[in-house]
């Protein structure tokens, strides 16, 4: 799949006895990503053991199934394309009434600077209720988690890419992505890798790339990046550099 693309099946399954959650780390330090850790978590029917509680911010995004997340004395309904911001130190449980699995993409950000934790409340967001923002020609994105919900170290969004191929570009932030819908080809680092729903991508900072939509419909991507900012901030590769890399 290339140096920058993987999927859930390629990661080791981790499950604690008595828990309903099976976790696979798809992208992290072993993948060359230092600032973020992306995981796919499958919750079987029943109530999970307590999750979270670490020093890092955690972003949850449901991609399939339904359930209820209990966090900080409150309950949040989980359904496809619902995101939840979990502040550092908070623990939560997930109730899946079944019969299907609840599939969640989880991304851990960094520990807040100097280990200082400012008290933040958990926030649940439904993607369909978020405002669409332009991101270049025919592209758009919607925020799921950013500074407005108390997220300090990362930004989470869902981007939409129409059929076709953009020019090579790069970002100043490091990003992990999960393909929600559509078919594409990632061109990066001298490699071309096919991506489809469930594919996981690592975009190193400053690394020129093209995420080409080779299908007939929209290519939809769940992205999380550090440091936090604006997903539309991209920088085109100079033509001389573009020719050198394609030679």
Buried (B, 14 or more C-beta within 10 A) or exposed (E): BBBBBBBBEEBEEEEEEEBBBBBBBBBBEEBEBEBBBBBBBBBBBBBBEEBBEBEBBBBBBBBEBBBBBBBEEEEBEBEBBBBBBBBBBBBBBBBBEEEEBBBBBBBBBBBBEEEEBEEBEBBBBEBEEBEEBEBEEEBBBBBBBBEEBBBBBBBBBBBBBBBEBBEBBBBEBBBBBBBBBBBBBBBBBEEEBEBEBBBBBBBBBEBBBBBBBBBEEBBBBBBBBBBBBBBBEBEEBEEEEBEEEEE
